[in-house]
């Protein structure tokens, strides 16, 4: 990455293990697609589900040439599952972006709309 990774943890105690996991996931994204210019990860405990236990939200903003890829995932009770799901979604979106850059996007044949 050309710009350092930014990690923000809100509304619960920050742990070194969580920060290491975020860095590892971001590094894998960068190894997969080397045109990432920035990556900002926000992990927060959601307050809207107070009666149903802890809910975590992970938001990933990935800066790429010509735009930004944004992933926003919620998950109940396990911050690591929320992190995994968010980075899996981010990887899929980065893959789609890479395919578009290379021109690998499948073009559909135009439909013949002539009536006989």
C-alpha positions in Angstrom: 0.0 0.0 0.0 1.2 3.4 -0.8 -0.5 5.0 2.2 -0.3 3.4 5.6 -3.2 1.4 7.0 -5.5 3.3 9.4 -7.2 1.2 12.1 -9.9 2.7 14.4 -11.5 0.7 17.1 -14.5 2.3 18.8 -16.8 1.6 21.8 -14.9 -1.4 23.2 -11.4 -2.2 24.5 -8.8 -2.4 21.9 -6.7 -5.5 21.8 -3.4 -6.2 20.2 -4.6 -9.5 18.7 -7.5 -7.7 16.9 -5.1 -5.1 15.5 -2.7 -7.8 14.3 -5.6 -9.6 12.6 -6.7 -6.4 10.8 -3.1 -5.8 9.6 -2.8 -9.4 8.4 -6.1 -9.2 6.5 -5.1 -5.9 4.9 -1.7 -7.2 3.9 -3.3 -10.2 2.1 -5.6 -7.7 0.2 -2.5 -5.7 -0.8 -0.7 -8.9 -1.9 -3.7 -9.9 -4.0 -4.1 -6.5 -5.7 -1.1 -4.1 -5.5 -2.9 -1.0 -6.8 -4.5 -0.2 -3.4 -3.5 3.3 -2.4 -5.1 3.4 1.0 -7.0 1.3 3.5 -9.0 2.5 6.5 -10.7 0.0 8.8 -13.2 0.9 11.5 -14.3 -1.7 14.0 -17.1 -0.6 16.3 -19.5 -2.1 18.8 -23.0 -1.2 17.7 -25.4 0.3 20.2 -28.6 -0.4 18.4 -28.9 -4.1 19.6 -28.4 -3.6 23.3 -30.9 -6.3 24.4 -29.5 -9.0 22.1 -25.9 -9.0 23.1 -22.9 -7.4 21.5 -23.1 -6.6 17.8 -20.0 -5.5 15.9 -19.7 -3.4 12.7 -16.7 -3.5 10.4 -16.3 -0.8 7.8 -13.4 -1.0 5.3 -12.7 1.9 2.9 -10.2 1.0 0.2 -8.8 3.7 -2.0 -8.0 2.6 -5.5 -7.1 4.5 -8.7 -10.3 6.2 -9.9 -12.5 5.4 -6.9 -13.1 3.8 -3.6 -14.3 0.4 -2.5 -16.5 0.5 0.6 -17.5 -2.6 2.7 -19.8 -2.4 5.7 -20.6 -5.5 7.7 -22.4 -6.2 10.9 -22.2 -9.4 13.0 -23.5 -10.6 16.3 -21.3 -11.3 19.2 -18.0 -12.2 17.5 -15.8 -9.4 16.2 -13.4 -11.8 14.5 -16.3 -13.3 12.4 -17.4 -9.7 11.5 -13.8 -8.9 10.5 -13.5 -12.1 8.4 -16.8 -11.5 6.6 -15.9 -7.8 5.9 -12.5 -8.7 4.4 -14.0 -11.6 2.4 -16.5 -9.1 0.9 -13.7 -6.6 0.3 -11.6 -9.2 -1.5 -14.6 -10.0 -3.8 -15.0 -6.3 -4.6 -11.3 -5.8 -5.2 -11.4 -8.9 -7.5 -14.3 -7.4 -9.5 -12.4 -4.1 -9.7 -9.3 -5.8 -10.9 -11.2 -7.7 -13.6 -12.7 -4.4 -14.8 -9.3 -2.8 -15.0 -8.0 -5.7 -17.1 -11.0 -5.7 -19.3 -12.0 -9.2 -18.2 -15.6 -8.3 -17.6 -17.8 -10.5 -19.6 -19.7 -8.7 -22.4 -23.2 -9.9 -23.1 -24.2 -10.4 -26.7 -26.7 -7.8 -27.8 -30.2 -9.2 -28.0 -31.9 -9.4 -31.4 -35.1 -7.5 -30.8 -36.3 -7.6 -34.4 -39.8 -9.0 -34.7 -40.5 -11.4 -37.6 
